[in-house]
Amino acid sequence: METALIAASIAAAASVLAAVVSWFGAFQNRRTPDRDHAWTRLTWAMRAKSTEAEYDISRNVLERMMTVRWASKADQNLALRALRRHAPPTTEKDDD
């Protein structure tokens, strides 16, 4: 009787572990296309130069990359750094 109880407990623990591993795998599979799409958008946005018509769109893409819910902190920080680097040069005005 005791052996059957131990075997049932081990089987239950194994099934719970299998369910957790399966859920994690499904979660990662759902995130992969999102991250691939984000990377494609990020690299496209970085290619636009301030003289090109797509520049405003690419800045908007970088700004949105910082706020999407599925982006990791690392992705959001990368978008922020890219946006800072991608910023147009400022012209200083003399207020004399």
C-alpha positions in Angstrom: 0.0 0.0 0.0 2.8 2.4 0.9 4.7 1.6 -2.3 1.6 2.4 -4.4 1.2 5.7 -2.6 4.8 6.6 -3.3 4.5 5.6 -6.9 1.3 7.6 -7.3 3.0 10.7 -5.7 6.0 10.4 -8.0 3.7 10.0 -11.0 1.7 13.1 -10.0 4.9 15.2 -9.5 6.2 14.1 -12.9 2.9 15.0 -14.6 2.9 18.5 -12.9 6.5 19.0 -14.0 5.7 17.9 -17.5 2.8 20.4 -17.6 5.0 23.2 -16.4 7.7 22.4 -19.0 5.0 22.1 -21.7 3.5 25.5 -20.7 7.0 27.2 -20.7 7.7 25.8 -24.2 4.4 27.0 -25.6 5.0 30.4 -24.0 8.4 30.6 -25.7 7.0 29.5 -29.0 4.4 32.3 -28.8 7.1 34.9 -28.0 9.6 33.9 -30.7 7.6 35.4 -33.7 7.0 38.6 -31.7 10.7 39.0 -30.9 11.7 38.2 -34.5 9.2 40.8 -35.8 10.5 43.3 -33.2 14.1 42.7 -34.3 13.1 43.2 -38.0 11.4 46.5 -37.1 14.3 47.7 -35.1 16.9 47.0 -37.7 14.7 48.6 -40.4 14.2 51.7 -38.2 17.9 52.0 -37.6 18.6 52.1 -41.4 16.5 55.2 -42.1 18.5 58.3 -42.3 17.2 61.8 -41.3 17.1 62.8 -45.0 14.8 60.0 -46.0 11.0 60.1 -46.1 10.8 57.1 -43.8 12.7 58.8 -41.0 9.5 59.9 -39.1 8.1 56.4 -39.3 11.3 54.8 -38.1 11.4 57.1 -35.1 7.8 56.2 -34.3 8.8 52.5 -34.5 11.6 53.0 -32.1 9.4 54.9 -29.7 6.7 52.2 -29.8 9.3 49.4 -29.2 9.9 50.9 -25.8 6.3 50.4 -24.7 5.1 47.2 -26.2 4.1 44.8 -23.5 5.8 41.7 -24.9 9.2 43.4 -25.3 11.8 42.5 -22.7 13.6 45.1 -20.7 16.7 44.4 -22.8 14.7 45.0 -26.0 13.2 48.2 -24.6 16.6 49.5 -23.5 18.0 48.7 -27.0 15.2 50.7 -28.6 15.9 53.6 -26.2 19.6 53.6 -27.0 18.8 53.3 -30.7 16.4 56.2 -30.5 19.0 58.4 -28.8 21.6 57.4 -31.3 19.1 57.9 -34.2 18.1 61.4 -33.0 18.6 64.1 -35.5 21.5 66.5 -34.8 20.4 69.5 -32.9 21.2 73.0 -34.1 22.0 75.5 -31.5 20.5 78.9 -31.8 22.2 82.0 -30.5 19.9 84.0 -28.2 22.1 87.1 -28.3 
